[in-house]
């Protein structure tokens, strides 16, 4: 995993800054290379990285999971790729795109963080049918984004790592610290990255997810 991570970081060097101020983060951060269950790289970014299709392709990203309710992208470059998509704004995107739509603070339904975890898992586990209307079946890296890439995306990825790799991330807090470091968030911003209300929501979601998985077992 270490050699793969070093290669990916070299590829992303042009998307990063050498010194981070309170308002600067890399355009794209490799958070966890080659997840052992899914075999894909997990990235985080803000709106700048998520909207850069060339950067996504260069980084091997085939799926974007957008955590922000107040941000959207149009990845459709070939609206007529599927014959029944007539309108110029319709069609399969160049990237598979999932939307969670969290508020960065109060106001989310209490179960939405749990839904965010399962939407991210669905992005990794879905098996698309072999039909012309499903042209984007590539399996590559997954990018989780929000507007700044420091709060909503951080907590969703942290929850995912905590629940899918409990031997490495026994607590949610440990997963959050790991993601903060990989995202290069300055330590003087950790108190708000992610927002405490989102971290508390993720803690509750972790308990519910464990109960669900126990029931399935």
QUIKAGI-V221188 format. One record per run of one state. SS is the DSSP state (h for helix, s for strand, l for the rest). FROM is the first residue (numbers start at 1). LEN is the number of residues. Records with the same first field share a line. If there is no record, write none. Layout:
SS = FROM-LEN + FROM-LEN
This chain:
l = 1-1 + 12-1 + 16-13 + 33-9 + 46-1 + 51-2 + 59-2 + 69-27 + 103-9 + 126-15 + 146-6 + 165-7 + 184-3 + 193-3 + 217-1
h = 2-10 + 13-3 + 47-4 + 53-6 + 112-14 + 152-13 + 172-12 + 187-6 + 196-21
s = 29-4 + 42-4 + 61-8 + 96-7 + 141-5
